[in-house]
Amino acid sequence: MQRRKTIYLAIGLILFVFLYIWVEWKKSKIPQMTSTSVYGQSSLGVQLFYRLAEELDSDQVVVHRKSLWQGEIPPNAILFLLSPKKDLSSRYIEILSTFVERGGRLVLSFENNSSWLNIQPLLKKLQGPSKMTEDKQFKNAKLSIKSPKKNLSWLQTKENYAFYSRYWIEGEGCSKGSFSCYVRQWSHKKGEVTLMAGLPLFSNALLERKDNRQFAFRLIAEDAPLWFDEYHHFYSDHTFGQLLLKPSFGLPLLGMMICVWLFFILGHNRFSEAQTQQKKQPATASFHRLNENILEKRLEASGHYQNVLRLHQSFLEKIFPYAKNEIAALETHVAYGNHQQFLKRAQALIQLHRDLIARKKSLSK
């Protein structure tokens, strides 16, 4: 019964671990599938643009899942911070503003009120737009086609670009849903900042629309590293659940759990104590004493009372043939399941065994 409980406990523990991993994995997928991430396969994600950039120039593409450090980004890089899910720390804002001031180029986007609030402190630091407003004419699945009035970095006046945004960037040039309501680009000291409202022009949903692909090609053609910030999309350092899914971490841990499970199942049984006692016997112990100890443990462990008593009786008859009649006279019949009767008869057999050993020792002197 105890062994069965141990098995059930071990199985329950393993099932609990796998259930925990599955829940953590599902929880991590919720924000990731609804974010403007290079891993996002939905319309919000930019996975198609990321794969295109990797195919054309894989050495220039960097996906950064950790928090940045000062001076870590190459000064000529283009850094993408797209609709961040996390708010930006003051240290992170300082790093990005320093990067732009030294000549770096930063591409920002927001697709809802939450991501707008997350980038607001950074926009203030970079002297960018401070307000946005909701497009009252916005309709689901309806694109806005706009062209810039003047050439901008990666954007040309002769091309039409498809936008999808519920919000407009208020300020200079924004009037009745003009191009400037969706894209704002400005210089900040030696660097440059591009801000896009709604889905980025190179998102999965918009990449193939109008001339958006040309915008994407120009970004990739830049002789500069493309850095994607994934830290603020909850793709940060590995969580415990993600580590478990890695074979180099999960398989050894699973192996250790199986070993512990097997130890509890096979390492603890009814005869282990008897085997331990046998090993502890001194080398000078008599043969009869060793057998007596083992038989005592078997008597305690076995449920086949009558068979055990008869086995002990026949064993005594073989090693003490001169006392065969005396041994045979002992009663070995036990009613089924009568534990008390078994103990009483077993004690009589063990006592006779001891007496016979004592007699043999006295005769040998």
N, C-alpha and C positions, 0 to 999 in steps of 0.2 A: 504493500500500500504506500509506504514511504517513497519507494522507488518510482512509483507511478506519479506521485505528486511532484517529485523532482523533475520528471520528464515534462509534465504539463507546465511547470513553472519555467523551464528553459525554453520550451516552444513559445510560451506567452511572451517571454522577454524578447526573443528574436522577432516575433511578429510586431511587437510594440516598436522596436527599433526601425523596422522597415516601414511601418505606418507613419512614424515620425518623419522619416526621410521623405516619404511621398507627400505629406502635408506641407513640409517646408518647401519642397520643390514646386508644388502648386501655388503656394503663397508668393514665392519669388517670381512666378510667371505672370501674376496679375499686373503688377506695375510695369513689368518689362514689355508685355504685349501691348500696353496702352501708352508707350512712350516713343518719342522721336529718336529712336536708337538705331545704331548700325546692325543690331541683332533683331530688330523688329521686322516681322514679315507682314504686318498689317499695313493699311494705307498710311498710317502715321509714321511708320519706320522709314529709314533711309538705307535699308540693306542693299537694294539694287544699285544705288550710287556707290556704296562702299565696295561692292563686288566689282563694279566696273572700274573703279579706281585701282583696286588690287590687281586686276587683269592687265591694265595698261601700264601701271608703274607700282608694283607691290612694295618696293623698297621705300617709297615715299609715304606710305600709309601707316599711321600709328593709332591704335585704339588704346586709350589710357583709362584704366579702371581704378586707379588709385588717386588719392588727392595729390595735386601738383605741389612741387617745391620751387622756390625761387630759383630762376636760372635754368630750370629743367627743360623748358621748351626752347628749341632753336630760335634765334631771333628772326629768321626769315620764314618761319612756319606760318601756316594758316590754321588757326584753331577754331573748331566748331563746337559751340555750346548751344544745343538745340532744345528748346522747351524743357529746361531742367525741372525735374520732379522735386529735388531737394533745394532748400534755400542755400545761398552762397555765404560762406563764412567771411568775416572781415579779412582774415589772412588770405583767403582765396581771391577776394576782390582786389587786394593789394597786388597779388602776383599777376593777375590778368591786366590790371591797369599799367603796371610796370612793363609788362610784355608789349602792350600796345605803344606806350610812350617811347620805347626803344626801337620801334619800327615794325613790330609784329602786326599781323592782320587777324582780326577777330570776326567770326560770323555768328550772329545770334539769331534766335527765333523764339516766338511765343505763340501758343495756340489756344490758350485759355487764360482766365484771370489769375489762376494760381501761378502759372509759369511767368506771367508778366510781373507779378509781385516778387517772384524769386530773382528776377534780373534787374529790378528797379534800382537797388543800391549800386549795382555795377554801372548801370546807365548814368546814374547821377555822377559817379566818379569819372566817367568818360565824357561827361557833358553832352549826353544824348537826350532823346525825347523823354519827357516826364509824364505824358498822358496818353491814354488810348481810349477809344470809344467803341461802342457796339454798332455794327452795321445793321440798321433797321430793315434794310431790304434783303438781308441775307436769307437764302433758301438752301435747304439741304440738297447736296449733289449738283448745285449750280456753280459753275466756275465764273470767275471774272477775268476777262482778257484785257491786258493793259500793255502799253509800250512807254518806255521812259522818254522824256523830252530832250534829254542829253545823255551821251554815252557815260556809263559808269563802269567801274571795274567788273568785268565779266558780263555786262549787260549792254546791249546795243539798241539804238533808237529804231533801226530798221526791222527789229524782231518783235514779235508778240509773245507775251508770257502769260501762262495760265496760273491764276491764284485761287486759293480756297481758304477763306478766313471769315470768321464771324466778327472780327475786330479790325479797326483801323488804327494806324499810328497818327495821333493828332500832331498838329504843328505845321511847319513850313511846307508849303506845296500841297498839302492834303485838302482837296476840295471835291466833294461829291464822288468819292470813290476813285480818285485819280491814282496814277501809278505810285505817287509818293505816300499814299495812304497804306500801301502794302510793303514798300521797300524804302528804307532810309539809309543812306550811306554818308559818312562824314569822316573827316580826318581828325586825329587827336595826336598832337605833337608830331612824332615821326611815323606813327602808325595809322591804321585805318580800321573802321568798324562798319559792318554791314548788318542791319537789323531787318528781319522779315516777319511780317504778321501772318499768322495761320500756319499752314503746312509749308515747309521749305520747298522751294522750286524744284529741288532734286529729290523730293520724297517719293516713296513707292507709287503713290497715287498720281503724282504730277509729272514725273520724270519724262514720260512719253507724250505729254500734252504740249501742243504748240511748239515753241522754240526753247522750251525748258532744257532739253537735252544739250543744246548749244551752250547754255549757261554752265551745265555740269562739265562738259568737255573743256571749257576754258579754265575752270577751277583745277581740273586734273592736269591740264597742260602746263600749269604754273611750275616753274623750277623751284618748288618749295615743298617741304613735308606737310602732309595733311594730318592734323592731329584731331581726333574725335574724343571729346570728353564723355566718358560713360559713367564716371563716378557719380554724377548727379542724376543718373537714370537707375539707380539701385543696382548697377553692375559694378559694385565695389569689390574689395578683397573678398576672397572666398568665405562663405558662411560654412558652418559645420555640415549642413546638409549638402552643399556643393562639394565639400571635401570628401564626403562619404561616397559621392558618385564618381570620384576619380579612382581608377583602379589601383594606383600606387598607394592610396591611403585606405580606400574602402575594403579591398581584398585582404590585406594583412589584419585589419580589424575584425573582419568577418571570420577569418581563420582562427583568431584568438578566441572569439566568442564560441565557435564550434568546439575548440579544445576544452574550454571551461565547461561547456555543456556535456561533452563526453566524459570529463572527469567526474562530474556529479552523477552521471548515469552509471559509469563502469567502475569508478574509483571507490564508491561507497556501496558495499553490499553486506549481506548478513554474515559472510564468512571472513571478511577482511580482518575483523578483530581477532578471530581465532588464528588466522595466518600470522598476524603480528605477534600474538602471544607465543606461537610456536617458534618464531625466529629469535625471540628473546630468551629462550631456554638455554641454560649453560650447557657446555659441551659434555659435562659429566653427568647430566641428568639421565636417568634410566630409560630404557626403551619403553617400559610399561607406563611410566609416568607421562611420557610424551603422548602416547596413544590415549591415555585416560583423559588428558586435557582436551585433545581434539574431539573425543567422543562426547565429553560434557558439552562442548559448544554445539556439536551436531544435535544433541538431544534438545538443547534450548531452541535451535533454529528450525528443526524439522516439524512438520505437521503430521507426518505419518508415524504416530506414536508407537503402535504395535510393531511395525517393521523395524524401527530403530532398536527397540528393546530386544527383539529376537536376534538382530545382527550383533548386538553387544554380547548377548548370551552365547551365541555360537563362537564369537571371537574368544571369549573366556574359556570355553571348552577346549579350544585348540591349543592355547598357551598353558593351560592348567589341566591336563588330561586326568591327573590323579584326583581332581575334585569335581569330576564330571557329574556325579550324582547330586552333589550339593548345589551345583550351578543349575542343573535341570529342575531342581525342586522349586526354584523361584518362579513366581507367577509373572507371565509377560502379557497376559490378555488385558487389553484396555478398551473400554467402551468408546465408541466413535465420538470424538470431540471432547472427551472428558479429560481436561488438562490436569486437574488435581490428582486424579487417579494415575495418570502418566507420571507426574512428578514423584508420587509416592513409590511407584514401582521402580522408577529410574534411580531414585536415591538408594533403594535396597540393592540394586545391581552395582552401583558405584561403590557402596560400602563393602560389599562382598569382594569386589575387585581390589580394594585397598587392603582388606584382610588377607587375601591370597598373596598379594605382593609382600606384605609384612611377614607371612609365614615362610615364603620362599627365602627371604633374607635371613630369617632366624635359622633355617635349616642349613644355609650355606656357611654359617659361622662355625 
